[in-house]
Amino acid sequence: MYEMTLNTRALPETLFRLIQTEKVMLRQRDGEIRLIPVQEPIDYIEKLRGSLAAYPEMSVDNFLTRKHADKELER
């Protein structure tokens, strides 16, 4: 049995469009080749760190100021 992990961009376009993951496990056994999509765990912390990246006008200082103001309004 032979196994390796490939980036889906290395596959022909027809297969690339069918596979929704970035990587696939290629397994060859008894003359049969299988492509198995690899689901990588989601790094939620990394996604949260970048959640304000789309808003350059929202600096950390501005964000904290707004959060403190929200807390004051709740009192």
C-alpha positions as CSV (number, residue, x, y, z in Angstrom):
1,M,0.0,0.0,0.0
2,Y,1.2,3.5,-0.9
3,E,0.0,6.7,0.7
4,M,0.8,10.4,0.2
5,T,-0.9,13.8,0.8
6,L,-1.4,16.1,-2.1
7,N,-2.5,19.7,-2.5
8,T,-5.7,19.7,-4.6
9,R,-4.2,22.3,-6.9
10,A,-1.8,19.6,-8.2
11,L,-4.8,17.7,-9.5
12,P,-6.3,18.1,-13.0
13,E,-8.9,20.8,-13.1
14,T,-11.8,18.3,-13.4
15,L,-10.9,16.7,-10.1
16,F,-10.0,20.0,-8.5
17,R,-13.5,21.3,-9.0
18,L,-15.0,18.2,-7.5
19,I,-13.0,18.2,-4.2
20,Q,-13.9,20.9,-1.6
21,T,-10.8,20.5,0.6
22,E,-7.3,21.9,0.1
23,K,-5.6,18.5,0.5
24,V,-6.4,14.9,-0.5
25,M,-4.9,11.6,0.7
26,L,-3.8,9.5,-2.3
27,R,-3.9,5.7,-1.5
28,Q,-2.8,3.0,-3.9
29,R,-3.6,-0.6,-3.0
30,D,-4.1,-3.7,-5.2
31,G,-4.1,-1.6,-8.4
32,E,-6.8,0.8,-7.1
33,I,-6.1,4.5,-6.5
34,R,-8.3,6.4,-4.1
35,L,-8.4,10.2,-3.4
36,I,-9.7,10.9,0.1
37,P,-10.5,14.5,1.0
38,V,-8.5,15.6,4.1
39,Q,-10.4,17.8,6.5
40,E,-8.0,19.9,8.6
41,P,-9.2,21.1,12.0
42,I,-10.3,24.8,12.0
43,D,-8.1,27.1,14.0
44,Y,-10.9,29.3,15.5
45,I,-8.4,31.4,17.5
46,E,-6.5,32.3,14.3
47,K,-9.8,33.2,12.6
48,L,-10.8,35.4,15.5
49,R,-7.4,37.2,15.4
50,G,-8.0,38.1,11.8
51,S,-11.7,39.0,12.2
52,L,-10.9,42.7,12.3
53,A,-8.4,42.5,9.5
54,A,-11.1,43.4,7.0
55,Y,-11.7,46.7,8.9
56,P,-8.4,48.6,9.0
57,E,-10.2,51.7,10.5
58,M,-11.0,49.5,13.5
59,S,-7.8,49.5,15.4
60,V,-7.4,47.6,18.7
61,D,-7.6,50.9,20.6
62,N,-10.8,51.8,18.9
63,F,-12.3,48.4,19.5
64,L,-11.4,48.5,23.2
65,T,-12.9,52.0,23.5
66,R,-16.1,50.8,22.0
67,K,-16.3,47.8,24.2
68,H,-15.7,49.9,27.3
69,A,-18.5,52.3,26.2
70,D,-20.8,49.3,25.7
71,K,-20.1,48.2,29.2
72,E,-20.9,51.6,30.6
73,L,-24.2,51.7,28.7
74,E,-25.1,48.3,30.3
75,R,-24.8,49.7,33.8
